[in-house]
Structure formats: structure tokens, C-alpha cells
């Protein structure tokens, strides 16, 4: 019986040593962040009453990355998308020139600076530069308007992140967003476009 006990004890000890070896990642299997991807969107909200209507536009930027992770069960590397930080991120925003005829206020978001704006080819343009934190999302700029622009006429509010392609990305084709905005549509949630987001 002592022989059996010794064999069982040895088997248990061997299993305790082998099991982690079968499931743990090899020495070179550290999670690795691959190329980043930057995207943007436009959050729009409208406020009643009609006599003092106002609108707020939030220019949002996001950074993700593909991460190479070792799956201990399948013993294979798998890709997953994770939030990541990004520095020196530029954002280029274009609005109708009619904004210059209305009271509006441009504010930089947290971690961003927006040095100024200009009217170029009939459009109001401003740019911002800053960093996206490790959470992977940030508001680059906020535009407040009071008094309201034309109520029913939709106009494009366009945001482009990394316009000069200074950041190496896994996808360079999804850096722009255009939201077609009108006061009524924003009030009732009927915004259309490639980058419209609710606040």
C-alpha cells in the first residue's frame, strides 16, 4: 500500500507542475499592442424653448488598438480590440460659414487646445490638438450656439481626426465623420450622417 501512496503522491505533484505549464503563455507571449486606429464622431443636442433655442456639438475622438493575447486554452495567439491612449492627435472641424453670423462659443475639450478658427472657402474651420487618455475616448472640442441657426435646413458638421495621417493606423479610411444637423432634427433625434451621436 505504501507503494500506491507514493505513486499517487508523485502523480499529484507531477500534475501540479505540469498543469500550469500547459496553460501558461510561452516566454514570448506577452500581450502586444499593434497599430492604433483613430475614429471621430459628432454628438449633438438641442434645447428648448423655441424662443431661446440653443445647440451643443461635441467633437469626440477615440483610439483603439489591436492587442495580441495568448489564449491558454487553445494555446494560440488571438487578436482583440482594446482602448488605448494616443498623443499629438489633431482634429479638423468644418462647419457652415453661417456660424460666423450667429453667437457661438468654441471650447477645447480636456487635454486638447483649439488655437483659433478661420473662414476658408465659405466654411468655418477650426483645428484642435491634444491627447487621448488610456480610456480610449475624449472630447476634443465643444461648440455652443445660441439663438439658433436655420431651423429646418440641414447642414453638415464634419470632423476629421489625424487629417495629415501623422499617426500610423490600421485603418486610414474611417477618420472622418459628417453629421447632417438641423435644430428640429437634433431636438427630435432625427440626425443623419456617418458620425451622428447622441449626447
URRA-V913197 format. One record per helix or strand of 2 or more residues. SS is the DSSP state (A for helix, B for strand). FROM is the first residue (numbers start at 1). TO is the last residue. Records with the same first field share a line. If there is no record, write none. Layout:
SS: FROM-TO  FROM-TO
This chain:
A: 2-23  50-52  97-101  183-188
B: 32-47  54-71  76-83  86-96  104-108  112-120  123-132  137-146  155-161  176-181  192-193  196-198
